[in-house]
Amino acid sequence: MELDDALRALAATQYSVVARRQARALGATPSAMRNRLNGPDWEFATPRVLRLVGAPRGIRQELMIAVLDAGPGAAVSHRAAAALWRLPGFGFDAMEVSLRRGVSGAASHAAIVHRPSLLPPSHVTERHGIPVTTLSRTLFDVAGGLRPGRLERVVDTVVAKSPATLLALRTVLAELGASGRPGVAAMRALLSERPDGYVATASGLEARFARILADAGEPPLSRQVDLGGHDWIGRVDFVDRARRIVVEVDSDVHHTSPLDRVHDRRRDDALLAAGWHQVIRVTEDAIWRRPDVAVSLVRDARRRHSAVPAPGIDRLRSIPGART
């Protein structure tokens, strides 16, 4: 009974599965394992992984089976890790694990196995009790398979929630930079545009607007800035501090009703009264369908206010693609 208790205790920490190598380490002989597999309690999940009969199944058990089947030191990685970290746009359509090159192991029956030349212990952690590559390493692993625009959105989504991720990404870049791995060049370029203190966009619409300005050669605007005079007015989407210009990106969902327009006008008035020269509101339609209009609004405002020495109360004129 001691072996049975030990197997069940281990399975309880691993979503009801145990690797055969783990069973051997607990003292199970080949005949002892055959007896248990012929009984009512255990079954094969893969030729190298055993599962308790009747145990609840689910994606976490599948991930644990994939890790155990790949061999000692394996960790969920790439697209499966991105899904486990709940990165936007990723699902568990592909079971992928990484096992450091040089570690022995046969072909997996449960997952695609990657064998990177560099997988230090610092690049592996646990999530929900499952070995997985760290969030920063996962971003590097998936970067090579993503279009630049999507990679930017994924990274900015993570950084918006956890700004410290930028430092972790720079650390991983320094460690992987000379490895020639797919995606390293893309991540290097992306991080070069995100210096220390970078504030990520809060939405996909804002990210699209920032990209439009960058592609047009416009200097970047500061993002997600808290503004106010004697009292806090609110957090605005973008500002040009040198020219005292505020740029708000208006989605159709939150800025089209009459009440929305009243609220926006009151906030604009408060910003102008606090000394900001101009408040520009760029519509969702302009960002997606008329990017030249979105760029012109910012460019014209910058030209207009480049030499203004003192604040003025000056609301934006009625321009297609802008709301007043």
Secondary structure per residue as TSV (DSSP state, phi and psi in degrees):
chain	resnum	aa	ss	phi	psi
A	1	M	-	360.0	-22.9
A	2	E	H	-63.4	-40.9
A	3	L	H	-64.6	-43.3
A	4	D	H	-60.8	-43.1
A	5	D	H	-63.1	-41.5
A	6	A	H	-65.7	-41.6
A	7	L	H	-64.0	-44.0
A	8	R	H	-66.5	-37.2
A	9	A	H	-64.7	-41.2
A	10	L	H	-67.7	-44.1
A	11	A	H	-59.9	-32.4
A	12	A	H	-64.3	-22.7
A	13	T	T	-95.8	-3.6
A	14	Q	T	-130.6	36.0
A	15	Y	T	57.8	39.5
A	16	S	T	70.5	25.5
A	17	V	E	-130.1	153.7
A	18	V	E	-142.6	135.1
A	19	A	E	-75.8	146.7
A	20	R	H	-60.1	-35.9
A	21	R	H	-64.2	-34.4
A	22	Q	H	-68.4	-38.3
A	23	A	H	-63.7	-41.2
A	24	R	H	-62.4	-38.9
A	25	A	H	-65.2	-25.2
A	26	L	T	-84.6	-1.9
A	27	G	T	106.4	6.8
A	28	A	-	-75.4	123.1
A	29	T	-	-84.6	163.3
A	30	P	H	-54.3	-40.6
A	31	S	H	-68.9	-36.7
A	32	A	H	-64.1	-39.4
A	33	M	H	-69.7	-37.9
A	34	R	H	-62.0	-41.2
A	35	N	H	-61.4	-41.5
A	36	R	H	-72.8	-35.4
A	37	L	H	-71.3	-24.5
A	38	N	T	-83.5	-9.6
A	39	G	S	-90.5	-170.4
A	40	P	S	-88.8	-4.5
A	41	D	S	-98.9	-28.9
A	42	W	E	-125.1	150.7
A	43	E	E	-144.1	163.7
A	44	F	E	-78.7	127.6
A	45	A	E	-87.9	-41.0
A	46	T	E	-143.0	171.7
A	47	P	T	-58.7	-17.3
A	48	R	T	-113.4	0.7
A	49	V	E	-133.4	133.3
A	50	L	E	-104.7	148.8
A	51	R	E	-132.0	141.8
A	52	L	E	-68.5	129.0
A	53	V	T	-64.6	133.2
A	54	G	T	84.6	-2.2
A	55	A	-	-69.6	147.3
A	56	P	-	-59.0	137.3
A	57	R	-	-105.5	159.6
A	58	G	-	175.5	-179.8
A	59	I	H	-65.5	-34.0
A	60	R	H	-68.1	-36.1
A	61	Q	H	-65.8	-40.8
A	62	E	H	-60.8	-41.1
A	63	L	H	-64.7	-41.8
A	64	M	H	-65.6	-38.9
A	65	I	H	-61.1	-43.1
A	66	A	H	-61.5	-41.4
A	67	V	H	-66.5	-47.6
A	68	L	H	-67.2	-35.9
A	69	D	H	-68.6	-32.7
A	70	A	H	-70.2	-32.6
A	71	G	-	127.5	173.5
A	72	P	T	-59.8	135.0
A	73	G	T	88.1	-1.2
A	74	A	-	-73.3	153.1
A	75	A	E	-145.8	143.7
A	76	V	E	-57.2	138.1
A	77	S	-	-148.7	179.4
A	78	H	H	52.7	-131.2
A	79	R	H	-65.5	-35.9
A	80	A	H	-66.1	-39.2
A	81	A	H	-66.3	-39.9
A	82	A	H	-60.3	-40.2
A	83	A	H	-67.8	-38.9
A	84	L	H	-65.5	-33.7
A	85	W	T	-81.1	-2.1
A	86	R	T	63.7	40.2
A	87	L	-	-73.5	142.5
A	88	P	T	-63.8	135.5
A	89	G	T	89.0	3.7
A	90	F	-	-113.8	142.1
A	91	G	-	-133.4	177.5
A	92	F	T	-91.3	45.7
A	93	D	T	-79.8	-15.5
A	94	A	S	-137.1	121.8
A	95	M	-	-81.7	117.1
A	96	E	E	-131.6	137.3
A	97	V	E	-134.9	159.6
A	98	S	E	-119.9	141.2
A	99	L	-	-137.5	124.0
A	100	R	-	-54.6	135.6
A	101	R	T	-58.7	136.7
A	102	G	T	102.1	-18.1
A	103	V	S	-82.9	129.4
A	104	S	-	-68.1	148.5
A	105	G	-	171.1	137.2
A	106	A	-	-81.6	174.3
A	107	A	-	-59.2	140.5
A	108	S	-	-79.8	146.7
A	109	H	S	-94.4	-3.4
A	110	A	S	-127.5	-7.1
A	111	A	S	-161.2	163.2
A	112	I	E	-77.4	127.7
A	113	V	E	-106.9	121.4
A	114	H	E	-96.5	143.0
A	115	R	-	-124.7	77.2
A	116	P	-	-68.3	149.4
A	117	S	S	-69.9	-24.5
A	118	L	-	-129.4	111.9
A	119	L	-	-143.3	75.1
A	120	P	-	-68.4	158.8
A	121	P	G	-55.0	-30.4
A	122	S	G	-68.4	-13.0
A	123	H	G	-94.8	4.6
A	124	V	E	-125.5	138.0
A	125	T	E	-141.1	-162.8
A	126	E	E	-128.3	143.9
A	127	R	E	-135.6	124.4
A	128	H	T	55.4	33.0
A	129	G	T	79.2	6.2
A	130	I	E	-107.4	127.3
A	131	P	E	-59.4	131.2
A	132	V	E	-152.3	150.0
A	133	T	E	-65.1	147.8
A	134	T	-	-59.8	161.5
A	135	L	H	-58.1	-44.6
A	136	S	H	-65.6	-42.5
A	137	R	H	-65.6	-38.4
A	138	T	H	-59.4	-41.2
A	139	L	H	-61.4	-39.5
A	140	F	H	-65.8	-40.2
A	141	D	H	-65.2	-34.2
A	142	V	H	-91.9	-11.5
A	143	A	H	-59.8	-37.7
A	144	G	T	-65.8	-20.5
A	145	G	T	-102.3	8.1
A	146	L	S	-111.9	144.9
A	147	R	-	-65.4	150.4
A	148	P	H	-53.7	-42.4
A	149	G	H	-63.4	-40.7
A	150	R	H	-70.0	-38.9
A	151	L	H	-59.9	-42.5
A	152	E	H	-59.7	-44.6
A	153	R	H	-65.5	-40.1
A	154	V	H	-65.1	-47.4
A	155	V	H	-63.4	-43.4
A	156	D	H	-66.1	-34.1
A	157	T	H	-61.5	-43.1
A	158	V	H	-67.3	-46.3
A	159	V	H	-66.5	-34.0
A	160	A	H	-62.0	-35.1
A	161	K	H	-84.5	-31.5
A	162	S	-	-143.1	87.5
A	163	P	T	-56.5	-27.1
A	164	A	T	-64.9	-15.0
A	165	T	H	-61.4	-30.0
A	166	L	H	-59.4	-44.1
A	167	L	H	-63.4	-41.7
A	168	A	H	-63.4	-38.4
A	169	L	H	-65.9	-39.2
A	170	R	H	-64.9	-36.8
A	171	T	H	-64.1	-45.8
A	172	V	H	-64.8	-38.6
A	173	L	H	-59.8	-42.6
A	174	A	H	-63.1	-32.5
A	175	E	H	-80.7	-32.3
A	176	L	H	-102.9	-6.3
A	177	G	T	-54.4	-33.8
A	178	A	T	-100.3	9.3
A	179	S	S	-83.8	-14.1
A	180	G	-	72.3	17.4
A	181	R	-	-68.5	144.6
A	182	P	T	-59.7	137.5
A	183	G	T	96.1	-18.6
A	184	V	H	-64.4	-43.3
A	185	A	H	-62.4	-41.8
A	186	A	H	-64.2	-41.8
A	187	M	H	-69.1	-35.7
A	188	R	H	-62.1	-45.1
A	189	A	H	-63.8	-42.0
A	190	L	H	-64.2	-43.8
A	191	L	H	-69.8	-28.1
A	192	S	H	-65.7	-23.5
A	193	E	T	-91.7	0.7
A	194	R	S	-128.1	79.3
A	195	P	-	-70.7	172.3
A	196	D	T	-55.6	136.2
A	197	G	T	90.1	-0.6
A	198	Y	-	-60.7	136.7
A	199	V	-	-112.6	121.5
A	200	A	-	-74.6	155.2
A	201	T	-	-66.2	151.1
A	202	A	S	-90.6	-6.7
A	203	S	S	-152.9	164.6
A	204	G	H	-64.4	-33.4
A	205	L	H	-64.3	-42.1
A	206	E	H	-65.9	-39.5
A	207	A	H	-62.3	-40.4
A	208	R	H	-63.1	-43.6
A	209	F	H	-62.8	-44.9
A	210	A	H	-61.0	-39.1
A	211	R	H	-67.4	-39.0
A	212	I	H	-59.5	-45.7
A	213	L	H	-63.1	-43.8
A	214	A	H	-62.5	-43.8
A	215	D	H	-64.4	-28.0
A	216	A	T	-85.8	-0.3
A	217	G	T	83.6	13.1
A	218	E	-	-81.7	137.4
A	219	P	-	-59.0	146.5
A	220	P	-	-66.7	151.6
A	221	L	-	-96.1	153.5
A	222	S	E	-71.9	142.7
A	223	R	E	-112.4	148.5
A	224	Q	E	48.6	69.8
A	225	V	E	-113.0	132.9
A	226	D	E	-81.6	128.0
A	227	L	E	-127.5	159.5
A	228	G	E	167.1	164.0
A	229	G	S	-91.7	-111.3
A	230	H	S	-71.4	-27.5
A	231	D	S	-121.7	153.1
A	232	W	E	-68.3	130.2
A	233	I	E	-94.8	-42.3
A	234	G	E	157.3	176.6
A	235	R	E	-95.4	126.2
A	236	V	E	-104.1	161.7
A	237	D	E	-72.3	-48.9
A	238	F	E	-143.7	151.3
A	239	V	E	-141.6	148.5
A	240	D	E	-107.3	99.2
A	241	R	T	-64.4	-39.5
A	242	A	T	-63.5	-34.4
A	243	R	T	-105.0	2.2
A	244	R	T	58.3	47.2
A	245	I	E	-113.8	135.3
A	246	V	E	-108.3	135.3
A	247	V	E	-122.7	121.5
A	248	E	E	-110.1	133.2
A	249	V	E	-98.9	116.1
A	250	D	E	-103.1	112.1
A	251	S	-	-77.1	154.2
A	252	D	T	-65.1	-29.0
A	253	V	T	-66.9	-40.2
A	254	H	T	-110.4	2.1
A	255	H	S	-139.6	31.9
A	256	T	-	-119.1	-19.3
A	257	S	S	-77.7	158.7
A	258	P	H	-56.0	-39.6
A	259	L	H	-66.1	-38.3
A	260	D	H	-59.8	-43.4
A	261	R	H	-66.2	-37.9
A	262	V	H	-64.0	-45.1
A	263	H	H	-62.0	-44.2
A	264	D	H	-62.5	-41.9
A	265	R	H	-65.8	-40.9
A	266	R	H	-62.9	-40.6
A	267	R	H	-68.6	-39.7
A	268	D	H	-60.3	-44.0
A	269	D	H	-60.4	-40.0
A	270	A	H	-66.5	-37.6
A	271	L	H	-68.1	-41.8
A	272	L	H	-65.0	-40.4
A	273	A	H	-65.4	-26.8
A	274	A	T	-82.5	-1.1
A	275	G	T	111.0	2.1
A	276	W	-	-79.5	138.0
A	277	H	S	-72.9	-37.9
A	278	Q	E	-154.5	142.9
A	279	V	E	-116.2	119.0
A	280	I	E	-105.2	133.0
A	281	R	E	-117.4	118.4
A	282	V	E	-106.7	126.3
A	283	T	E	-80.1	159.9
A	284	E	H	-61.2	-37.9
A	285	D	H	-61.6	-42.1
A	286	A	H	-65.5	-39.3
A	287	I	H	-66.4	-42.4
A	288	W	H	-89.4	-32.5
A	289	R	H	-111.5	-24.2
A	290	R	-	-134.1	63.1
A	291	P	H	-59.5	-28.1
A	292	D	H	-63.0	-34.6
A	293	V	H	-67.5	-43.7
A	294	A	H	-59.4	-42.9
A	295	V	H	-66.6	-42.7
A	296	S	H	-61.2	-36.8
A	297	L	H	-59.7	-45.1
A	298	V	H	-72.7	-44.9
A	299	R	H	-62.4	-44.7
A	300	D	H	-65.0	-40.0
A	301	A	H	-65.2	-39.3
A	302	R	H	-64.2	-42.1
A	303	R	H	-64.9	-39.3
A	304	R	H	-66.3	-36.2
A	305	H	H	-109.6	11.2
A	306	S	T	-63.4	-28.6
A	307	A	T	-120.4	18.5
A	308	V	-	-79.9	118.6
A	309	P	-	-82.1	-20.4
A	310	A	S	-138.0	152.5
A	311	P	-	-59.2	146.5
A	312	G	-	-137.6	153.7
A	313	I	-	-91.6	97.5
A	314	D	-	-140.8	99.4
A	315	R	-	-79.4	149.7
A	316	L	-	-60.5	135.6
A	317	R	-	-67.0	165.9
A	318	S	-	-76.9	106.6
A	319	I	-	-123.4	138.1
A	320	P	T	-54.5	131.3
A	321	G	T	93.3	-6.2
A	322	A	B	-118.1	150.5
A	323	R	-	-112.8	141.3
A	324	T	-	-118.8	360.0
